[in-house]
Amino acid sequence: MSASQPPPKLYTPKEAAILLRISVSSLIKLKREGHITYIQFNKRTVLFEAEAIDEFLEKVRFIAGGQVPQRKRKP
């Protein structure tokens, strides 16, 4: 990052969930399943970049019905 570029906008899980209009638990599930990228500084601190949120929205925009594909569950 050069001096002329502003630092990336980072959101807490609560802020990111509000932007996506989903619950925090749904956001954490998306994170765990690899549908949205995140930054993890330590065990407790997880942040989401604005760019990652935008990329996630672009991905789901092209999925039929706007739904995130579900993982296949074991019987």
N, CA, C and O atoms as a GROMACS GRO file, in nm:
protein
  300
    1MET      N    1   0.086  -0.119   0.000
    1MET     CA    2   0.000   0.000   0.000
    1MET      C    3   0.089   0.124   0.000
    1MET      O    4   0.178   0.136   0.084
    2SER      N    5   0.066   0.214  -0.094
    2SER     CA    6   0.146   0.336  -0.100
    2SER      C    7   0.082   0.443  -0.012
    2SER      O    8  -0.030   0.428   0.036
    3ALA      N    9   0.156   0.551   0.006
    3ALA     CA   10   0.109   0.659   0.093
    3ALA      C   11  -0.014   0.728   0.035
    3ALA      O   12  -0.091   0.788   0.110
    4SER      N   13  -0.033   0.721  -0.098
    4SER     CA   14  -0.147   0.790  -0.159
    4SER      C   15  -0.276   0.710  -0.150
    4SER      O   16  -0.384   0.766  -0.171
    5GLN      N   17  -0.267   0.580  -0.120
    5GLN     CA   18  -0.388   0.497  -0.111
    5GLN      C   19  -0.438   0.494   0.032
    5GLN      O   20  -0.360   0.475   0.126
    6PRO      N   21  -0.568   0.512   0.049
    6PRO     CA   22  -0.623   0.500   0.185
    6PRO      C   23  -0.621   0.354   0.229
    6PRO      O   24  -0.624   0.264   0.145
    7PRO      N   25  -0.616   0.330   0.359
    7PRO     CA   26  -0.619   0.191   0.405
    7PRO      C   27  -0.753   0.128   0.371
    7PRO      O   28  -0.854   0.198   0.360
    8PRO      N   29  -0.757  -0.004   0.354
    8PRO     CA   30  -0.884  -0.069   0.320
    8PRO      C   31  -0.984  -0.055   0.435
    8PRO      O   32  -0.946  -0.054   0.552
    9LYS      N   33  -1.110  -0.043   0.399
    9LYS     CA   34  -1.216  -0.034   0.498
    9LYS      C   35  -1.239  -0.173   0.556
    9LYS      O   36  -1.261  -0.268   0.481
   10LEU      N   37  -1.232  -0.185   0.687
   10LEU     CA   38  -1.251  -0.312   0.755
   10LEU      C   39  -1.378  -0.308   0.839
   10LEU      O   40  -1.410  -0.207   0.902
   11TYR      N   41  -1.450  -0.419   0.839
   11TYR     CA   42  -1.575  -0.428   0.914
   11TYR      C   43  -1.568  -0.542   1.014
   11TYR      O   44  -1.512  -0.648   0.986
   12THR      N   45  -1.625  -0.522   1.131
   12THR     CA   46  -1.640  -0.629   1.228
   12THR      C   47  -1.746  -0.725   1.175
   12THR      O   48  -1.820  -0.690   1.082
   13PRO      N   49  -1.756  -0.846   1.230
   13PRO     CA   50  -1.862  -0.936   1.186
   13PRO      C   51  -2.002  -0.874   1.198
   13PRO      O   52  -2.086  -0.894   1.110
   14LYS      N   53  -2.026  -0.800   1.304
   14LYS     CA   54  -2.158  -0.737   1.322
   14LYS      C   55  -2.184  -0.634   1.212
   14LYS      O   56  -2.293  -0.630   1.155
   15GLU      N   57  -2.085  -0.550   1.183
   15GLU     CA   58  -2.101  -0.448   1.079
   15GLU      C   59  -2.120  -0.512   0.941
   15GLU      O   60  -2.204  -0.469   0.863
   16ALA      N   61  -2.040  -0.616   0.912
   16ALA     CA   62  -2.050  -0.684   0.783
   16ALA      C   63  -2.187  -0.750   0.769
   16ALA      O   64  -2.248  -0.746   0.662
   17ALA      N   65  -2.235  -0.812   0.876
   17ALA     CA   66  -2.367  -0.877   0.871
   17ALA      C   67  -2.477  -0.774   0.845
   17ALA      O   68  -2.571  -0.802   0.770
   18ILE      N   69  -2.466  -0.658   0.905
   18ILE     CA   70  -2.564  -0.551   0.880
   18ILE      C   71  -2.561  -0.510   0.734
   18ILE      O   72  -2.666  -0.493   0.672
   19LEU      N   73  -2.442  -0.493   0.677
   19LEU     CA   74  -2.429  -0.456   0.535
   19LEU      C   75  -2.492  -0.561   0.444
   19LEU      O   76  -2.555  -0.528   0.344
   20LEU      N   77  -2.474  -0.689   0.479
   20LEU     CA   78  -2.527  -0.798   0.398
   20LEU      C   79  -2.672  -0.831   0.431
   20LEU      O   80  -2.735  -0.912   0.362
   21ARG      N   81  -2.724  -0.770   0.536
   21ARG     CA   82  -2.861  -0.794   0.584
   21ARG      C   83  -2.884  -0.941   0.619
   21ARG      O   84  -2.986  -1.001   0.583
   22ILE      N   85  -2.786  -0.996   0.691
   22ILE     CA   86  -2.796  -1.133   0.741
   22ILE      C   87  -2.755  -1.132   0.888
   22ILE      O   88  -2.705  -1.031   0.938
   23SER      N   89  -2.776  -1.242   0.956
   23SER     CA   90  -2.735  -1.250   1.097
   23SER      C   91  -2.585  -1.274   1.105
   23SER      O   92  -2.522  -1.320   1.009
   24VAL      N   93  -2.529  -1.243   1.220
   24VAL     CA   94  -2.387  -1.266   1.242
   24VAL      C   95  -2.358  -1.416   1.232
   24VAL      O   96  -2.255  -1.455   1.176
   25SER      N   97  -2.446  -1.499   1.285
   25SER     CA   98  -2.423  -1.644   1.278
   25SER      C   99  -2.423  -1.693   1.132
   25SER      O  100  -2.347  -1.783   1.098
   26SER      N  101  -2.507  -1.634   1.048
   26SER     CA  102  -2.506  -1.670   0.905
   26SER      C  103  -2.375  -1.626   0.839
   26SER      O  104  -2.320  -1.698   0.756
   27LEU      N  105  -2.326  -1.510   0.876
   27LEU     CA  106  -2.199  -1.461   0.822
   27LEU      C  107  -2.084  -1.553   0.864
   27LEU      O  108  -1.998  -1.586   0.783
   28ILE      N  109  -2.084  -1.594   0.989
   28ILE     CA  110  -1.979  -1.682   1.038
   28ILE      C  111  -1.985  -1.816   0.965
   28ILE      O  112  -1.882  -1.876   0.936
   29LYS      N  113  -2.106  -1.863   0.937
   29LYS     CA  114  -2.122  -1.988   0.862
   29LYS      C  115  -2.065  -1.972   0.720
   29LYS      O  116  -1.996  -2.061   0.671
   30LEU      N  117  -2.093  -1.860   0.655
   30LEU     CA  118  -2.038  -1.832   0.522
   30LEU      C  119  -1.886  -1.829   0.526
   30LEU      O  120  -1.819  -1.881   0.436
   31LYS      N  121  -1.832  -1.768   0.630
   31LYS     CA  122  -1.686  -1.761   0.648
   31LYS      C  123  -1.628  -1.900   0.664
   31LYS      O  124  -1.531  -1.936   0.598
   32ARG      N  125  -1.688  -1.979   0.751
   32ARG     CA  126  -1.640  -2.114   0.780
   32ARG      C  127  -1.644  -2.204   0.656
   32ARG      O  128  -1.556  -2.288   0.637
   33GLU      N  129  -1.746  -2.184   0.572
   33GLU     CA  130  -1.762  -2.265   0.450
   33GLU      C  131  -1.682  -2.211   0.332
   33GLU      O  132  -1.683  -2.271   0.224
   34GLY      N  133  -1.614  -2.098   0.351
   34GLY     CA  134  -1.528  -2.045   0.246
   34GLY      C  135  -1.597  -1.961   0.142
   34GLY      O  136  -1.542  -1.937   0.034
   35HIS      N  137  -1.718  -1.914   0.170
   35HIS     CA  138  -1.792  -1.833   0.073
   35HIS      C  139  -1.752  -1.686   0.076
   35HIS      O  140  -1.776  -1.614  -0.021
   36ILE      N  141  -1.692  -1.641   0.186
   36ILE     CA  142  -1.651  -1.501   0.197
   36ILE      C  143  -1.513  -1.498   0.262
   36ILE      O  144  -1.487  -1.570   0.358
   37THR      N  145  -1.425  -1.414   0.209
   37THR     CA  146  -1.291  -1.406   0.265
   37THR      C  147  -1.288  -1.310   0.383
   37THR      O  148  -1.374  -1.223   0.398
   38TYR      N  149  -1.188  -1.328   0.467
   38TYR     CA  150  -1.178  -1.250   0.589
   38TYR      C  151  -1.033  -1.238   0.631
   38TYR      O  152  -0.944  -1.304   0.576
   39ILE      N  153  -1.010  -1.153   0.730
   39ILE     CA  154  -0.877  -1.135   0.788
   39ILE      C  155  -0.889  -1.177   0.934
   39ILE      O  156  -0.978  -1.132   1.006
   40GLN      N  157  -0.798  -1.265   0.977
   40GLN     CA  158  -0.801  -1.308   1.116
   40GLN      C  159  -0.665  -1.277   1.178
   40GLN      O  160  -0.564  -1.335   1.140
   41PHE      N  161  -0.665  -1.184   1.273
   41PHE     CA  162  -0.541  -1.140   1.337
   41PHE      C  163  -0.497  -1.235   1.447
   41PHE      O  164  -0.378  -1.260   1.465
   42ASN      N  165  -0.593  -1.288   1.519
   42ASN     CA  166  -0.567  -1.386   1.623
   42ASN      C  167  -0.692  -1.471   1.639
   42ASN      O  168  -0.781  -1.464   1.554
   43LYS      N  169  -0.699  -1.550   1.743
   43LYS     CA  170  -0.813  -1.641   1.759
   43LYS      C  171  -0.948  -1.569   1.765
   43LYS      O  172  -1.049  -1.622   1.720
   44ARG      N  173  -0.949  -1.450   1.821
   44ARG     CA  174  -1.076  -1.380   1.845
   44ARG      C  175  -1.107  -1.268   1.748
   44ARG      O  176  -1.223  -1.231   1.733
   45THR      N  177  -1.006  -1.212   1.683
   45THR     CA  178  -1.026  -1.094   1.600
   45THR      C  179  -1.040  -1.131   1.453
   45THR      O  180  -0.943  -1.172   1.388
   46VAL      N  181  -1.162  -1.116   1.401
   46VAL     CA  182  -1.191  -1.142   1.260
   46VAL      C  183  -1.250  -1.016   1.201
   46VAL      O  184  -1.342  -0.956   1.258
   47LEU      N  185  -1.198  -0.975   1.086
   47LEU     CA  186  -1.249  -0.857   1.017
   47LEU      C  187  -1.274  -0.891   0.871
   47LEU      O  188  -1.212  -0.982   0.815
   48PHE      N  189  -1.365  -0.817   0.810
   48PHE     CA  190  -1.400  -0.836   0.669
   48PHE      C  191  -1.370  -0.706   0.595
   48PHE      O  192  -1.413  -0.599   0.637
   49GLU      N  193  -1.297  -0.718   0.483
   49GLU     CA  194  -1.269  -0.600   0.401
   49GLU      C  195  -1.392  -0.567   0.317
   49GLU      O  196  -1.467  -0.657   0.278
   50ALA      N  197  -1.411  -0.440   0.289
   50ALA     CA  198  -1.521  -0.397   0.204
   50ALA      C  199  -1.514  -0.467   0.068
   50ALA      O  200  -1.617  -0.504   0.012
   51GLU      N  201  -1.394  -0.484   0.016
   51GLU     CA  202  -1.375  -0.551  -0.114
   51GLU      C  203  -1.424  -0.697  -0.108
   51GLU      O  204  -1.483  -0.746  -0.205
   52ALA      N  205  -1.399  -0.766   0.003
   52ALA     CA  206  -1.444  -0.905   0.018
   52ALA      C  207  -1.596  -0.912   0.020
   52ALA      O  208  -1.655  -1.006  -0.035
   53ILE      N  209  -1.659  -0.815   0.083
   53ILE     CA  210  -1.805  -0.811   0.087
   53ILE      C  211  -1.860  -0.787  -0.053
   53ILE      O  212  -1.957  -0.852  -0.094
   54ASP      N  213  -1.799  -0.694  -0.126
   54ASP     CA  214  -1.841  -0.667  -0.264
   54ASP      C  215  -1.824  -0.791  -0.353
   54ASP      O  216  -1.912  -0.823  -0.433
   55GLU      N  217  -1.711  -0.860  -0.338
   55GLU     CA  218  -1.687  -0.981  -0.417
   55GLU      C  219  -1.791  -1.089  -0.386
   55GLU      O  220  -1.840  -1.157  -0.476
   56PHE      N  221  -1.824  -1.104  -0.259
   56PHE     CA  222  -1.925  -1.203  -0.220
   56PHE      C  223  -2.059  -1.168  -0.284
   56PHE      O  224  -2.128  -1.256  -0.336
   57LEU      N  225  -2.097  -1.041  -0.281
   57LEU     CA  226  -2.224  -0.999  -0.340
   57LEU      C  227  -2.225  -1.024  -0.490
   57LEU      O  228  -2.329  -1.063  -0.545
   58GLU      N  229  -2.113  -1.004  -0.557
   58GLU     CA  230  -2.105  -1.034  -0.701
   58GLU      C  231  -2.124  -1.182  -0.726
   58GLU      O  232  -2.192  -1.221  -0.821
   59LYS      N  233  -2.063  -1.267  -0.642
   59LYS     CA  234  -2.078  -1.412  -0.659
   59LYS      C  235  -2.222  -1.454  -0.645
   59LYS      O  236  -2.273  -1.529  -0.728
   60VAL      N  237  -2.290  -1.408  -0.541
   60VAL     CA  238  -2.427  -1.455  -0.518
   60VAL      C  239  -2.525  -1.394  -0.618
   60VAL      O  240  -2.634  -1.447  -0.638
   61ARG      N  241  -2.488  -1.286  -0.678
   61ARG     CA  242  -2.574  -1.223  -0.779
   61ARG      C  243  -2.594  -1.314  -0.899
   61ARG      O  244  -2.698  -1.309  -0.964
   62PHE      N  245  -2.495  -1.398  -0.929
   62PHE     CA  246  -2.500  -1.485  -1.046
   62PHE      C  247  -2.548  -1.626  -1.015
   62PHE      O  248  -2.561  -1.707  -1.106
   63ILE      N  249  -2.573  -1.655  -0.891
   63ILE     CA  250  -2.621  -1.788  -0.852
   63ILE      C  251  -2.773  -1.788  -0.864
   63ILE      O  252  -2.840  -1.694  -0.821
   64ALA      N  253  -2.827  -1.893  -0.921
   64ALA     CA  254  -2.972  -1.903  -0.942
   64ALA      C  255  -3.046  -1.878  -0.813
   64ALA      O  256  -3.019  -1.941  -0.711
   65GLY      N  257  -3.139  -1.787  -0.818
   65GLY     CA  258  -3.221  -1.757  -0.702
   65GLY      C  259  -3.150  -1.675  -0.596
   65GLY      O  260  -3.210  -1.645  -0.492
   66GLY      N  261  -3.025  -1.638  -0.618
   66GLY     CA  262  -2.952  -1.557  -0.522
   66GLY      C  263  -2.910  -1.632  -0.397
   66GLY      O  264  -2.871  -1.569  -0.299
   67GLN      N  265  -2.918  -1.765  -0.397
   67GLN     CA  266  -2.885  -1.843  -0.280
   67GLN      C  267  -2.742  -1.895  -0.288
   67GLN      O  268  -2.694  -1.931  -0.396
   68VAL      N  269  -2.676  -1.900  -0.175
   68VAL     CA  270  -2.542  -1.957  -0.167
   68VAL      C  271  -2.557  -2.108  -0.176
   68VAL      O  272  -2.642  -2.166  -0.108
   69PRO      N  273  -2.476  -2.173  -0.259
   69PRO     CA  274  -2.490  -2.318  -0.271
   69PRO      C  275  -2.466  -2.387  -0.137
   69PRO      O  276  -2.373  -2.351  -0.064
   70GLN      N  277  -2.547  -2.484  -0.105
   70GLN     CA  278  -2.536  -2.557   0.020
   70GLN      C  279  -2.437  -2.671   0.005
   70GLN      O  280  -2.428  -2.733  -0.101
   71ARG      N  281  -2.363  -2.698   0.111
   71ARG     CA  282  -2.275  -2.813   0.111
   71ARG      C  283  -2.359  -2.939   0.121
   71ARG      O  284  -2.463  -2.942   0.186
   72LYS      N  285  -2.311  -3.042   0.056
   72LYS     CA  286  -2.383  -3.169   0.064
   72LYS      C  287  -2.364  -3.226   0.204
   72LYS      O  288  -2.252  -3.235   0.254
   73ARG      N  289  -2.473  -3.265   0.265
   73ARG     CA  290  -2.467  -3.322   0.400
   73ARG      C  291  -2.458  -3.472   0.393
   73ARG      O  292  -2.518  -3.536   0.306
   74LYS      N  293  -2.385  -3.526   0.486
   74LYS     CA  294  -2.373  -3.671   0.493
   74LYS      C  295  -2.501  -3.729   0.552
   74LYS      O  296  -2.556  -3.672   0.647
   75PRO      N  297  -2.549  -3.842   0.498
   75PRO     CA  298  -2.674  -3.901   0.549
   75PRO      C  299  -2.659  -3.954   0.690
   75PRO      O  300  -2.755  -4.006   0.746
   0.00000   0.00000   0.00000
